[in-house]
Amino acid sequence: MNDYAFDYLVYHAVRQIPAGQVATYSQLARLIGHPGAARAVGNALHKNPDGVRTPCFRVVNASGYLSGAFAFGGIWEQRDRLREDGVEVVNLRVDLSEYQWDGAGYQAPAP
C-alpha cells in the first residue's frame, strides 16, 4: 500500500470520530486494518491537508495524553478544540474510559 492510500484510510477514519469523543493512534491503526502502525497514523495526521474536514485534534496517545506541540497547531490548540468539542482535558490528558470512541458505526471506504 502506498502512502497516499494509507493516509486516505486514516483521514476517512478520523472523520468518523464523533464530536465529544477521541480515538488513539493505535486504535485507528487497528480500525483501518494496520495494527502496529500507530506511528504511521501519527505521520499521516501530521500531514493532514484538511483540518476542517478531518478533526485530527480528536486523536490522542494510548494513555490519553494530547499530541506533541508539533501537531494540530500546538498542544494548547488541541486542548482548546477538545474542550470546545465537549471533552474534558485535565493536565493535558483525556480520560479514555469516559471519552474514547468505541468505533461503533465505523464504515471502511468503498474499494
C-alpha positions as CSV (number, residue, x, y, z in Angstrom):
1,M,0.0,0.0,0.0
2,N,1.4,3.4,-0.9
3,D,1.5,6.4,1.5
4,Y,-1.4,8.1,-0.2
5,A,-3.7,5.1,0.2
6,F,-2.7,4.7,3.8
7,D,-3.3,8.4,4.6
8,Y,-6.7,8.2,2.9
9,L,-7.7,5.4,5.2
10,V,-6.5,7.4,8.2
11,Y,-8.4,10.6,7.2
12,H,-11.5,8.6,6.4
13,A,-11.5,7.0,9.9
14,V,-10.7,10.3,11.7
15,R,-13.7,11.9,10.1
16,Q,-15.9,9.4,11.7
17,I,-14.8,10.1,15.3
18,P,-17.9,11.7,16.8
19,A,-17.8,15.1,18.5
20,G,-17.1,14.8,22.2
21,Q,-15.1,11.6,21.7
22,V,-11.4,10.8,21.0
23,A,-9.5,7.9,19.5
24,T,-6.0,6.7,19.9
25,Y,-3.3,6.3,17.2
26,S,-3.2,2.6,17.8
27,Q,-7.0,2.3,17.8
28,L,-7.1,4.0,14.4
29,A,-4.3,1.7,13.1
30,R,-6.3,-1.4,14.1
31,L,-9.6,0.1,12.7
32,I,-8.1,0.6,9.3
33,G,-6.6,-2.9,9.2
34,H,-3.0,-2.0,10.0
35,P,-2.4,-3.0,13.6
36,G,1.0,-1.9,14.8
37,A,1.1,1.2,12.5
38,A,0.3,3.8,15.2
39,R,3.4,5.8,14.3
40,A,2.4,5.8,10.6
41,V,-1.1,7.1,11.7
42,G,0.6,9.9,13.5
43,N,2.7,10.7,10.5
44,A,-0.4,10.8,8.3
45,L,-2.2,13.1,10.7
46,H,0.8,15.4,10.9
47,K,0.5,15.8,7.1
48,N,-3.3,16.3,7.2
49,P,-4.2,18.7,4.3
50,D,-7.7,19.5,5.6
51,G,-8.0,20.3,9.3
52,V,-11.6,21.4,8.9
53,R,-13.0,18.2,7.5
54,T,-10.5,15.9,9.3
55,P,-10.6,16.7,13.0
56,C,-7.2,15.4,14.0
57,F,-7.4,17.1,17.3
58,R,-9.6,14.2,18.4
59,V,-6.7,11.8,18.3
60,V,-4.6,11.2,21.5
61,N,-2.0,8.8,22.5
62,A,-2.6,5.4,24.1
63,S,-2.6,6.9,27.6
64,G,-5.0,9.7,26.7
65,Y,-2.3,12.4,26.5
66,L,-2.5,15.1,23.9
67,S,-0.1,15.2,21.0
68,G,3.2,16.9,21.0
69,A,3.5,20.6,20.3
70,F,4.2,20.0,16.6
71,A,0.7,18.8,15.7
72,F,-2.7,20.4,15.3
73,G,-1.4,23.9,15.8
74,G,0.2,23.1,19.2
75,I,-0.8,21.2,22.3
76,W,-2.8,24.2,23.7
77,E,-4.8,24.5,20.5
78,Q,-5.6,20.8,20.7
79,R,-6.7,21.2,24.3
80,D,-8.9,24.1,23.4
81,R,-10.5,22.3,20.5
82,L,-11.2,19.3,22.6
83,R,-12.8,21.4,25.3
84,E,-14.9,23.2,22.7
85,D,-15.9,19.7,21.5
86,G,-17.1,18.7,25.0
87,V,-14.1,16.6,26.0
88,E,-12.7,17.3,29.5
89,V,-8.9,17.7,29.4
90,V,-7.1,17.7,32.7
91,N,-3.3,18.1,32.9
92,L,-3.2,17.7,29.1
93,R,-4.8,14.3,29.3
94,V,-8.2,12.9,28.4
95,D,-9.9,10.2,30.4
96,L,-10.2,7.4,27.8
97,S,-12.6,5.4,30.0
98,E,-15.1,8.3,29.5
99,Y,-14.3,9.8,26.1
100,Q,-12.8,7.1,24.0
101,W,-14.8,6.3,20.9
102,D,-15.7,2.6,20.7
103,G,-15.5,2.6,16.9
104,A,-19.3,2.0,16.6
105,G,-20.6,2.9,13.3
106,Y,-17.2,2.9,11.6
107,Q,-17.5,2.3,7.9
108,A,-14.5,1.5,5.8
109,P,-14.3,3.3,2.5
110,A,-15.7,1.6,-0.6
111,P,-13.0,-0.2,-2.5
